[in-house]
Amino acid sequence: MKRVVFLLILLSLSVSQGHAALQSREVTYEAEGTSLKGYLVYDDNFSGKRPGVLVVHEWWGNGKYTRHRANMLARLGYVAMAVDMYGDGRQVDHPDDAGKFASQISKNFVLARARFVAAMTLLKAQSQTDPEKLAAIGYCMGGGVVLNMARAGLDLKGVVSFHGSLKASIRAEPGTIKAKVLVLTGALDPFVTPEKIRQFESEMRKAGARFRIVSYPGVWHSFTNPEADIYGDKFDLPLAYDREADLASWQEMRLFFNDIFR
């Protein structure tokens, strides 16, 4: 019995030490006079400079879910930064408020770009970050944000949209998109219809973009967030978590990063 307890203690210490390797902190930065509050994390088990990944939040704001994804990226060996697109670290818990803040971002590309670039500049400046190897991922509203940053020709190796909007805030011109593009969506997502996918594909082809779309059968909107069902039931929204699609889409992202950062 004592041996079993001792082994459990060793296992606990091992797990604790693994988690302790994550170095994280809240960061405050600025864009056009607005204070922005992000979250920066890396794993000091990895040495030397490494790629940096920006994580753009859902319309609920830069909360625990975005930070959780940033931590997951850090454990894979990236320097990750959860971005604040709303300012002052605002988070909301009602669709009416979320819609208002998200609309400000989607309808004002100059504002969205300034806030994204401010985060990008901060991430590049970290001593652990390889400034030549940057990417961005986004969820829901954030997925739309990273796609628009790719359309604008920002210097990113790649962008990944998880159940994100395909609507363009700025139209991609031929030859402007530098980043490779990966879109991961649910086949039953009412916000990303087959028609919108066809329009997006046409836009990307005309722009000469390198892109790929993965659609998961039987999957609804917000499929990567375990709290999607709670929000869906509470506000009668077409949201549903799908564990299989969540794991599959994360693996798609990992393979995508292996490709663009090799």
SULUR-V317456 format. One record per residue. RES is the residue in one letter. PSI is psi in whole degrees, 0 to 359 (none if undefined). D_FIRST is the distance of its C-alpha to the first C-alpha in whole Angstrom. Layout:
[[RES PSI D_FIRST] [RES PSI D_FIRST]]
//
This chain:
[[M 317 0] [K 322 4] [R 319 5] [V 314 5] [V 317 6] [F 317 9] [L 322 10] [L 321 11] [I 316 13] [L 319 14] [L 318 15] [S 317 17] [L 320 19] [S 315 20] [V 318 21] [S 318 23] [Q 324 24] [G 317 26] [H 326 27] [A 341 29] [A 341 31] [L 124 33] [Q 113 36] [S 155 38] [R 153 40] [E 140 43] [V 140 47] [T 130 50] [Y 184 53] [E 148 56] [A 117 59] [E 46 62] [G 357 62] [T 130 59] [S 131 55] [L 142 53] [K 110 49] [G 189 46] [Y 123 43] [L 135 42] [V 144 39] [Y 165 38] [D 119 35] [D 7 35] [N 341 33] [F 143 37] [S 160 39] [G 179 43] [K 148 45] [R 165 44] [P 151 46] [G 142 46] [V 125 46] [L 138 47] [V 117 46] [V 130 48] [H 166 47] [E 180 48] [W 354 51] [W 347 48] [G 176 48] [N 80 46] [G 205 43] [K 329 39] [Y 315 39] [T 320 41] [R 323 39] [H 316 36] [R 323 38] [A 318 39] [N 319 36] [M 319 35] [L 320 38] [A 321 37] [R 341 34] [L 355 36] [G 10 38] [Y 157 41] [V 121 42] [A 144 42] [M 120 44] [A 122 44] [V 144 48] [D 110 50] [M 346 53] [Y 334 54] [G 141 54] [D 21 52] [G 25 49] [R 137 50] [Q 145 48] [V 161 49] [D 16 48] [H 138 51] [P 328 53] [D 314 56] [D 318 55] [A 319 53] [G 321 56] [K 313 59] [F 318 57] [A 324 56] [S 323 60] [Q 324 61] [I 315 59] [S 332 60] [K 354 64] [N 85 64] [F 326 63] [V 317 64] [L 312 62] [A 317 59] [R 317 60] [A 318 60] [R 323 56] [F 314 55] [V 326 57] [A 318 56] [A 319 52] [M 318 53] [T 319 54] [L 317 51] [L 317 49] [K 329 51] [A 350 51] [Q 141 48] [S 337 47] [Q 347 44] [T 135 47] [D 107 49] [P 347 52] [E 355 53] [K 87 50] [L 146 50] [A 173 49] [A 142 49] [I 155 47] [G 151 48] [Y 131 47] [C 246 50] [M 319 52] [G 329 51] [G 320 51] [G 322 55] [V 311 55] [V 328 53] [L 321 56] [N 327 59] [M 325 58] [A 318 58] [R 325 61] [A 353 62] [G 22 62] [L 153 59] [D 74 58] [L 144 54] [K 328 53] [G 159 52] [V 146 51] [V 125 49] [S 118 50] [F 118 47] [H 49 49] [G 161 52] [S 141 55] [L 359 58] [K 135 61] [A 125 62] [S 336 63] [I 134 65] [R 136 66] [A 131 65] [E 152 68] [P 127 69] [G 359 67] [T 334 65] [I 113 62] [K 328 60] [A 145 56] [K 149 55] [V 130 54] [L 122 51] [V 124 51] [L 115 48] [T 162 50] [G 137 49] [A 338 52] [L 11 52] [D 114 52] [P 346 55] [F 345 56] [V 78 56] [T 162 58] [P 325 59] [E 319 63] [K 326 61] [I 317 59] [R 319 62] [Q 319 64] [F 315 61] [E 317 62] [S 316 65] [E 315 65] [M 320 63] [R 317 65] [K 328 68] [A 351 66] [G 27 65] [A 153 61] [R 108 58] [F 161 56] [R 141 54] [I 130 53] [V 123 50] [S 126 50] [Y 117 48] [P 138 49] [G 14 48] [V 138 47] [W 187 48] [H 152 48] [S 35 46] [F 348 43] [T 347 41] [N 115 40] [P 341 37] [E 5 39] [A 320 43] [D 324 42] [I 311 42] [Y 321 45] [G 315 47] [D 319 46] [K 321 47] [F 10 50] [D 53 51] [L 152 51] [P 61 51] [L 142 47] [A 129 44] [Y 142 41] [D 106 40] [R 318 37] [E 315 38] [A 326 41] [D 308 39] [L 319 37] [A 319 40] [S 323 42] [W 321 40] [Q 321 40] [E 318 44] [M 317 44] [R 315 41] [L 321 44] [F 315 47] [F 320 45] [N 324 45] [D 311 48] [I 337 50] [F 3 48] [R none 48]]
//
